[in-house]
């Protein structure tokens, strides 16, 4: 649990830094994922790991992991260009709700009172965030944007589920590194058509090496023991850390709707963190 909280915090801080840069989303994602993959693979080699062993451990699921990560990023950034940020972000964060619905439908999960409260708070936070989005300007492709955001949430749900199944089959360092490197290579063609300023490139490389790479390593370690739904709910706190980083570095302040939804998510995550202790 400490590992997933740490990963969420580092991802949030990296998102806060990247949000303040004037860089195309796909280009930023390609650079961050490529650098993260290289850093983790190099660290894995230093620890005596072998990329071939990691690839064998992940097997046929490695391409699916790379595609799900790439699709998630691409669809989300395109959705942000087509529809208001509030509703888009709300739908993008529905992955744990999707996972919970699937588990309940299959009869594989029975919720504790704390988890019921957590789920209700998450739904309330998503509703507040969505209603707080400003429908400004001409949005002729609004429905398409919202659908793309919803599909990106589905990609996250699939990604979390797969990682929970394969994380124990390989070294967390090398497994995360190989996966991120493959995802970065899928996005790499964007760098041939999208220019990135030198200062922004340096910032992205430093962010990837100091924040994103450690976050991915912690995430893969956490997914050896955590259920996908639990991990997905804790990750909802990522925007909280991102907002703090954005405020500290770029003086970007959240709206009232965003602040209120953040409080609801924080309480929901705290309930989720207590749930495993209550179950035991």
Secondary structure, DSSP 8 states (H G I E B T S, - for coil): -HHHHHHHHHHHHHHHHHHTS---HHHHHHHHHHHHHHHHHHHHHHTT--HHHHHHHHTTHHHHHHHHHHHHHHHHHHHHHHS-HHHHHHHHT-HHHHHHHHHHHTT-----HHHHHHHHHHHHHHHHHHHT----S--TTHHHHHHHHHHHHHHHHHHHHHHHHHGGGS-HHHHHHHHHHHHHHHHGGGGGTS---HHHHHHHHHHIIIIIHHHHHHHHHHTTTS-HHHHHHHGGGHHHHHHHHHHHHH-----HHHHHHHHHHHHHHHHHHHHHHHH-
